[in-house]
Amino acid sequence: MAAHLTFKEREEFSKRLRSSLKNAGIDPNRPTQLLRAFCAMQAGSSLAISTVSKWLSGESLPANGNMEVVAQICNVSPHWLRSGQETTG
């Protein structure tokens, strides 16, 4: 998903994710905390810590289904987390 995004867009995603995690009480410097929260919401998930680390660094973005879960963990909308823009309507 992040292949078509610029470095700046991925960097901005990483900033939003880290800030949202902090606001949700999850330390963005400890990927295992996000991984545990994710797995608690997605029983049976086989998500790797390296994947979570890539999200936090902005190297990659979660796929749509995973973005929904991460947004729930952060108490933000998936659209905002992905783009930085609020949806209208």
C-alpha positions in Angstrom: 0.0 0.0 0.0 2.8 2.5 0.8 4.6 1.9 -2.5 2.9 4.8 -4.2 3.3 7.1 -1.2 6.1 9.6 -0.9 8.6 9.6 1.9 6.9 12.7 3.3 3.5 10.9 3.3 4.8 7.9 5.1 6.7 10.1 7.6 3.4 12.0 8.3 1.6 8.7 8.8 4.2 7.6 11.3 3.8 10.8 13.2 0.1 10.5 13.4 0.3 6.8 14.4 2.9 7.6 17.1 0.9 10.5 18.5 -2.3 8.6 18.5 -0.8 5.6 20.2 0.7 7.9 22.9 -2.8 9.5 23.4 -4.2 5.9 23.8 -1.7 5.0 26.5 0.6 2.9 24.3 4.3 3.7 24.1 5.1 4.2 20.4 8.7 3.3 21.2 7.7 -0.2 22.2 6.3 -2.0 19.2 5.4 -5.0 21.3 2.8 -2.9 23.1 1.0 -2.2 19.8 1.5 -5.8 18.7 -0.2 -7.0 21.9 -3.1 -4.6 21.6 -3.5 -5.6 17.9 -3.5 -9.4 18.7 -5.9 -8.8 21.6 -8.4 -7.3 19.1 -7.6 -9.8 16.3 -7.5 -13.2 18.0 -5.4 -15.6 16.0 -3.5 -12.8 14.2 0.0 -13.8 12.9 1.3 -10.3 12.8 5.0 -10.0 13.1 6.9 -7.5 15.3 8.8 -6.4 12.2 5.6 -5.4 10.5 4.6 -3.3 13.5 8.0 -1.7 13.5 7.7 -0.8 9.8 4.3 0.9 10.6 5.9 2.9 13.4 8.8 4.0 11.2 6.7 4.8 8.2 8.4 2.3 6.1 5.0 0.7 5.3 1.3 1.3 6.2 -1.1 -1.3 7.4 -3.4 -2.9 4.8 -7.0 -1.8 5.0 -8.2 -4.4 7.5 -5.2 -3.9 9.7 -5.6 -0.1 9.4 -9.1 -0.5 10.8 -7.8 -2.4 13.8 -4.9 0.0 14.4 -7.3 3.0 14.2 -9.6 1.4 16.8 -6.7 0.9 19.1 -5.8 4.6 18.7 -9.4 5.8 18.9 -9.1 7.6 15.6 -10.7 7.1 12.2 -8.8 4.9 9.7 -9.1 7.6 7.0 -7.5 10.2 9.3 -4.8 7.8 10.4 -4.0 7.0 6.7 -4.3 10.5 5.2 -4.4 13.1 8.0 -7.7 14.3 6.7 -11.0 14.1 8.4 -13.9 12.7 6.5 -16.9 14.9 6.0 -20.5 14.0 6.3 
